[in-house]
Amino acid sequence: MAPPTSKPRLAQIDPDALAKAVEDDAIHHAHRLALTLSPRVELRVLDSGVSSYTQIGLSVRDLAAYAVGGARLDAPVHDYMISLLEVLGQPVGGLTSTTVIDEALDGRVDVDDLDTDTIGQLALVTCAALARERVENGRDGQSVPASWLAALAGTSTRQVQHISLSGDGLKRDADGDVTAASARAWLAARRLRASQGRP
């Protein structure tokens, strides 16, 4: 069972709300940029009456829905990530958003150390989506970084590493990553225990 935390967990993320937040952040950044180019540039934002309808909003929504519940994607996760780069590469608070996501993807930042802001949630979703793709489609010999699996399972990297070291359901490869096959079986067992109300 995952330890209590105030940090973002995948099950708490609403794909529509995250998509809207990413859109709003992008629009805010565009407004600030347009101000510096005024009066030559004018920004007009249309209200569609729906939570998200821009390309980035739809990409974030679909990626988050896949990460959270396994909703169908029209392309590999990597293609969705590429579509986000144009906006995510913009400066946010002195760092680019891609820096935060890159650090989460390569394990320099544990999922428990991500902020609850939009970028922290997006980093969590990205790790979880990549983990789900690797677990569901992984061939023999493929593996999943512990941090990605932790994002998908709603737990900490530390707990995943502990379980894999103890030999209690998760097997590691030579690089210390979790094999996709053992991750698949472990996640299925967790879902079964949860459906039976067991920790």
C-alpha angles and dihedrals in degrees: 000000000000116000117248113271140168090215122106117279124193095241090059095055117102108206093210093049092048091049090051091048092052090048091049092049091050092048091048090052091048090050091053091049092046090053091059090050095046133159092023094052125049124185120211119188117201122212108222096183091238129095096248135359107149120105092253093045093052092045093051092045093050094044092049093047089052093048095046101041111002096257113175120273124207092216140014117291089251091063091053091050091052090054089056097051096085092063100028092057091066119106115268118181095334094311129076116244089238089062091061092046093045091052091051092046095052094043098248087121119045117223088245090059096055117109121242091239124110094272093048090052092046091051090051092049092048093052092046093047092051090047092050091049092049093045095046098041101025116133124214109295096024118124141195126224111245091238092056092047090049090054091051094044095047095240139099128281088237092059093048090050091048092052092047092049092048091053091233099144103313121091123200129215126221091277093053095253121130117257112247092231094054091043089053092052093044093051091048090052091049091051091049092050091048091051089053092048093247124137 
